[in-house]
Amino acid sequence: MPRAVEERRDNGYFPPGESVLRRVHEERAVGLLYGQRALLLQATHPVAFTGLLASTTGTDAPFQRLARTAKVMETVFFGTRAEADSVTRAVQKMHSRVRGTTDRRAGRHAAGTPYSADDPEFLLWILACLADSALVLHRIFVSDLSAAEGQRFWDDYLLVGELFGLRREHAPATFREFRGYMRERLASSDLHVTEEARELGRRVAFDLPLPAARRAALPAVNLAVTGSLPRRVRRLYGIGWSAAHEAAYQALVRSHRLSRPVVPLALKRGSCARDYDLVARTERRRLAAAA
């Protein structure tokens, strides 16, 4: 194999300095928040939510699940091709075993609606919520992408989809079509938040398990996640949002943007794996103490 090709392979599917997806996800403001926001979006589709829970341990330890998923995604985004291939093969194998039918009506979805974790519609919704959350949080806390950068970002996400088993013909081909897909889905009557999803959503939005030394940051984290959600999604979860909330959220965004130039590079860019592990450990300790 030519050396240049080998070096590119060593840089993974999303090489630094070339991939817009990698640039977006290397922003720690994105990495620390997009998983919570994405899960809140994903769970608004009750059939997808059933499949999502069926492929995990359920709602008892949502942050451990989020941490595992986020570390898998960082391996795909930042790891070598061999590392990305290994974790995505494992996820595809798990997805192939997740199938069944819903046991109750949820909004317009009748009891007995079939689901499978490798269904293209299911995979696209999960992928699109991840991409939308990363994009929105980057726009809010860092900067917006140009039209050309947006297309490159979505092209990268189409490759992510392929790695997890979603063929390109089952996904929007362009960034513009992806944005249209998200607008249509978020306005759709398909969306419905079940009681289980509402309970999970409130925990995800307001109860991030942080150790005592970091707990002072929790109100800002909660505000950032809930403020970045579409208004309809907040309403579906029953999350109140007043003028005071909006003012505090806008102040948080302004403060973050103004401080960015003086924040050390290591604090604003890079992997969030240690933070994910910290959250997972704190949740395990909390659950053990309550047992």
C-alpha positions as CSV (number, residue, x, y, z in Angstrom):
1,M,0.0,0.0,0.0
2,P,1.4,3.5,-0.9
3,R,2.7,5.3,2.2
4,A,0.3,8.3,1.7
5,V,-2.7,6.0,1.7
6,E,-1.4,4.3,4.8
7,E,-0.9,7.6,6.6
8,R,-4.5,8.6,5.7
9,R,-5.8,5.4,7.0
10,D,-3.9,6.0,10.3
11,N,-5.9,9.3,10.6
12,G,-9.2,7.4,10.4
13,Y,-12.2,8.0,8.4
14,F,-12.3,11.7,9.4
15,P,-8.8,13.1,9.2
16,P,-7.8,16.1,11.2
17,G,-7.6,19.3,9.2
18,E,-9.8,17.8,6.5
19,S,-13.1,16.6,8.1
20,V,-15.7,19.1,9.0
21,L,-17.4,16.5,11.2
22,R,-14.2,16.0,13.1
23,R,-13.8,19.8,13.6
24,V,-17.3,20.1,14.9
25,H,-17.1,17.2,17.3
26,E,-13.7,18.2,18.6
27,E,-15.4,21.2,20.2
28,R,-15.9,20.3,23.8
29,A,-19.1,22.4,24.0
30,V,-20.5,20.0,21.4
31,G,-19.0,16.8,22.8
32,L,-20.2,17.5,26.3
33,L,-23.8,18.3,25.4
34,Y,-24.9,16.8,22.0
35,G,-25.5,13.3,23.4
36,Q,-28.1,14.5,25.9
37,R,-29.9,16.7,23.3
38,A,-29.8,13.9,20.8
39,L,-31.4,11.4,23.2
40,L,-34.1,13.8,24.0
41,L,-34.9,14.2,20.3
42,Q,-34.6,10.4,19.6
43,A,-37.1,9.5,22.3
44,T,-39.8,11.7,20.9
45,H,-40.5,8.9,18.3
46,P,-42.1,6.2,20.4
47,V,-41.3,3.3,18.1
48,A,-37.7,4.4,17.9
49,F,-37.7,4.8,21.6
50,T,-38.9,1.3,22.2
51,G,-36.1,0.0,19.9
52,L,-33.6,2.2,21.6
53,L,-34.5,0.8,25.0
54,A,-34.6,-2.7,23.8
55,S,-31.0,-2.5,22.7
56,T,-29.8,-1.2,26.1
57,T,-30.3,-1.8,29.8
58,G,-33.3,0.5,29.8
59,T,-33.9,3.7,31.8
60,D,-32.3,2.7,35.1
61,A,-28.8,4.0,34.1
62,P,-29.3,6.4,31.2
63,F,-26.0,8.2,31.7
64,Q,-24.0,5.0,31.6
65,R,-25.7,4.3,28.3
66,L,-25.0,7.8,27.0
67,A,-21.3,7.5,28.1
68,R,-20.9,4.2,26.2
69,T,-22.5,5.6,23.1
70,A,-20.5,8.8,23.2
71,K,-17.3,6.8,23.5
72,V,-18.2,4.6,20.6
73,M,-18.9,7.8,18.5
74,E,-15.6,9.3,19.5
75,T,-13.9,6.1,18.4
76,V,-15.6,6.5,15.0
77,F,-14.9,10.2,14.8
78,F,-11.3,10.3,16.1
79,G,-10.0,6.7,15.9
80,T,-8.2,4.8,13.2
81,R,-10.3,3.0,10.6
82,A,-9.6,-0.4,12.2
83,E,-10.9,1.0,15.6
84,A,-14.0,2.5,14.0
85,D,-14.7,-0.7,12.0
86,S,-14.4,-2.8,15.2
87,V,-16.9,-0.8,17.3
88,T,-19.4,-0.3,14.4
89,R,-19.3,-4.1,13.6
90,A,-20.2,-4.7,17.3
91,V,-23.0,-2.2,17.2
92,Q,-24.4,-3.7,14.0
93,K,-24.3,-7.2,15.5
94,M,-26.2,-5.9,18.5
95,H,-28.8,-4.1,16.3
96,S,-29.4,-7.3,14.3
97,R,-30.8,-9.0,17.4
98,V,-33.1,-6.1,18.4
99,R,-36.6,-6.5,17.0
100,G,-40.2,-6.9,18.2
101,T,-43.5,-5.1,18.5
102,T,-44.7,-2.4,20.8
103,D,-46.9,-3.5,23.6
104,R,-49.2,-0.4,23.8
105,R,-50.5,2.5,21.8
106,A,-48.3,5.6,21.8
107,G,-49.9,8.6,20.1
108,R,-50.9,7.6,16.5
109,H,-48.8,4.4,16.8
110,A,-51.0,1.3,17.5
111,A,-50.0,-1.4,19.9
112,G,-48.2,-4.2,18.0
113,T,-46.3,-1.8,15.7
114,P,-43.2,-3.7,14.6
115,Y,-39.7,-2.3,15.2
116,S,-36.1,-3.4,14.5
117,A,-32.9,-1.6,15.4
118,D,-31.5,-2.0,11.9
119,D,-34.5,-0.7,10.1
120,P,-33.3,2.1,7.8
121,E,-36.0,4.5,9.1
122,F,-34.9,3.9,12.6
123,L,-31.2,4.2,11.8
124,L,-31.8,7.5,9.9
125,W,-33.7,9.0,12.8
126,I,-31.0,8.1,15.3
127,L,-28.2,9.4,13.0
128,A,-30.1,12.6,12.1
129,C,-30.7,13.5,15.8
130,L,-27.0,13.1,16.5
131,A,-26.0,15.2,13.5
132,D,-28.6,17.9,14.2
133,S,-27.6,18.2,17.8
134,A,-23.9,18.5,17.0
135,L,-24.7,21.1,14.3
136,V,-27.1,23.2,16.6
137,L,-24.7,23.2,19.5
138,H,-21.8,24.2,17.3
139,R,-23.8,27.0,15.8
140,I,-24.9,28.3,19.3
141,F,-21.6,28.1,21.2
142,V,-19.0,28.2,18.5
143,S,-20.1,29.4,15.0
144,D,-22.4,28.5,12.2
145,L,-21.1,26.5,9.2
146,S,-21.1,27.9,5.7
147,A,-23.3,26.1,3.1
148,A,-20.2,24.3,1.7
149,E,-19.1,23.3,5.2
150,G,-22.6,22.1,6.0
151,Q,-22.6,19.8,2.9
152,R,-19.2,18.4,3.9
153,F,-20.4,17.9,7.4
154,W,-23.5,15.9,6.1
155,D,-21.3,14.0,3.6
156,D,-19.2,12.9,6.6
157,Y,-22.4,11.9,8.5
158,L,-23.5,9.8,5.6
159,L,-20.3,7.9,5.9
160,V,-21.0,7.5,9.7
161,G,-24.4,6.1,8.7
162,E,-22.8,3.6,6.3
163,L,-20.4,2.4,9.1
164,F,-23.5,1.6,11.2
165,G,-25.4,-0.1,8.4
166,L,-27.4,2.7,6.9
167,R,-27.1,2.8,3.1
168,R,-26.9,6.2,1.4
169,E,-30.0,5.7,-0.6
170,H,-32.0,5.6,2.6
171,A,-30.8,9.0,3.8
172,P,-31.1,12.6,2.5
173,A,-28.4,13.1,-0.2
174,T,-27.6,16.7,0.5
175,F,-27.3,19.0,3.5
176,R,-30.3,21.0,2.4
177,E,-32.4,17.8,2.2
178,F,-31.2,16.7,5.7
179,R,-32.3,20.1,7.1
180,G,-35.7,19.6,5.4
181,Y,-36.0,16.1,6.8
182,M,-35.4,17.4,10.3
183,R,-37.9,20.2,10.0
184,E,-40.5,17.7,8.6
185,R,-39.9,15.1,11.4
186,L,-40.0,17.7,14.2
187,A,-43.3,19.0,12.9
188,S,-44.7,15.5,12.3
189,S,-47.7,13.9,14.1
190,D,-45.6,10.8,14.5
191,L,-43.9,12.3,17.5
192,H,-45.2,11.4,20.9
193,V,-43.5,11.3,24.3
194,T,-44.6,8.3,26.4
195,E,-44.5,8.4,30.2
196,E,-41.4,6.3,30.2
197,A,-39.7,8.7,27.7
198,R,-40.9,11.7,29.7
199,E,-39.3,10.4,32.9
200,L,-36.1,9.6,31.1
201,G,-36.1,12.9,29.3
202,R,-36.4,14.9,32.5
203,R,-33.6,13.0,34.1
204,V,-31.4,13.5,31.1
205,A,-32.3,17.2,30.9
206,F,-31.9,18.0,34.6
207,D,-30.1,15.3,36.5
208,L,-26.6,14.9,35.0
209,P,-24.7,12.9,37.6
210,L,-21.6,15.1,38.5
211,P,-19.3,14.7,41.5
212,A,-19.5,17.3,44.2
213,A,-16.5,19.3,42.9
214,R,-18.3,19.9,39.6
215,R,-21.9,20.2,40.7
216,A,-21.9,24.0,40.6
217,A,-21.8,23.7,36.8
218,L,-25.0,21.7,36.6
219,P,-27.5,24.7,36.2
220,A,-25.5,25.9,33.3
221,V,-25.4,22.5,31.7
222,N,-29.2,22.1,32.2
223,L,-29.8,25.5,30.7
224,A,-27.6,24.8,27.7
225,V,-29.3,21.5,26.9
226,T,-32.9,22.5,27.3
227,G,-32.4,25.9,25.7
228,S,-31.0,24.3,22.6
229,L,-34.1,22.1,22.1
230,P,-36.9,23.0,19.7
231,R,-39.8,24.6,21.4
232,R,-42.1,21.7,20.4
233,V,-39.8,19.2,22.0
234,R,-39.7,21.1,25.3
235,R,-43.5,21.1,25.2
236,L,-43.7,17.3,24.5
237,Y,-41.6,16.7,27.6
238,G,-43.5,19.2,29.7
239,I,-40.4,21.3,30.3
240,G,-41.4,24.8,31.2
241,W,-39.5,27.7,29.5
242,S,-40.2,31.2,30.7
243,A,-38.9,34.6,29.6
244,A,-36.5,34.4,32.5
245,H,-35.2,31.0,31.3
246,E,-34.7,32.5,27.8
247,A,-32.8,35.5,29.2
248,A,-30.5,33.4,31.3
249,Y,-29.9,31.1,28.3
250,Q,-29.0,34.0,26.0
251,A,-26.7,35.4,28.7
252,L,-25.0,32.0,29.0
253,V,-24.4,31.8,25.2
254,R,-23.0,35.3,25.1
255,S,-20.7,34.6,28.0
256,H,-19.4,31.5,26.4
257,R,-18.8,33.1,23.1
258,L,-17.0,36.1,24.6
259,S,-14.8,33.9,26.7
260,R,-13.7,31.6,23.9
261,P,-10.7,33.6,22.7
262,V,-9.1,33.4,26.2
263,V,-9.9,29.8,27.1
264,P,-6.9,27.5,26.7
265,L,-7.1,25.3,23.6
266,A,-7.0,22.1,25.7
267,L,-10.2,23.2,27.5
268,K,-12.2,24.0,24.5
269,R,-11.2,21.3,22.0
270,G,-10.4,17.6,22.2
271,S,-11.8,14.3,23.4
272,C,-14.5,14.3,26.1
273,A,-13.9,10.6,27.0
274,R,-12.7,11.4,30.5
275,D,-15.8,13.5,31.2
276,Y,-18.0,10.6,29.9
277,D,-16.3,8.2,32.2
278,L,-16.6,10.6,35.2
279,V,-20.4,10.9,34.6
280,A,-20.8,7.1,34.3
281,R,-18.8,6.5,37.5
282,T,-20.8,9.1,39.4
283,E,-24.1,7.5,38.3
284,R,-22.9,4.0,39.3
285,R,-21.9,5.3,42.7
286,R,-25.3,7.1,43.1
287,L,-27.2,3.9,42.1
288,A,-25.1,1.8,44.5
289,A,-25.7,4.1,47.4
290,A,-29.4,4.1,46.7
291,A,-29.6,0.2,46.5
